[in-house]
Amino acid sequence: MKKLTALLAVALIFTFGLAVSTPVVQAQTGCASNLNKQIPADGAAVSDAVLAIAAVETDPTVKQHLITAANALRTATANWKVGTPTDDINTAAVALEAVLGSIPQTSQYVVLVPIAVAAIDILLENLPVSTTSNAKAKTLHVAYNPYRGKATIPHRFGRSRVDDFKAAWNAKAPTPALQLK
């Protein structure tokens, strides 16, 4: 009965649009096969979003840094499975966050950067906590990113985290070129 009550409470909270701010803790404990699918999907979604920013970036150096960091995250998450090391994902996520943190707050897509940072937090929070590298990655990036904690990614019951991220991103995208599919 307690489990049913807890599930009902969680469903009601998410149904009524609780906005979860960073760090977002929606960790999937339990089914490894879900996590084996979710981590690569999260990595791909964040990579796609950052590549959309890179497509409209006019500074060639920033553009190249965005592309490199986005591709590194995609590569690190693409074939990850529960039980394998998370060091590559942590390194790629911290590097991507550093690049995002260097984006001027006057850029045309600045409203999207905090959402990408929040999505990176979701990715890191959902990695298994059995390694110390997760804790290191989570503390390393806090100090240097001005976009930390500036966005929320609301969760709607029955929608995946990736779809939550895309909905939050598309709601703020200033141009159609920045919309995620």
Secondary structure, 3 states (H helix, E strand, C coil): CHHHHHHHHHHHHHHCCCCCECCCCCCCCCCHHHHHHHHHHHHHHHHHHHHHHHHHCCCHHHHHHHHHHHHHHHHHHHCCCCCCCCHHHHHHHHHHHHHHHCCCCCCCCCCCHHHHHHHHHHHHHCCCCCCHHHHHHHHHCCCCCCCCCCCECCCCCCCCHHHHHHHHHHHHCCCHHHCCC
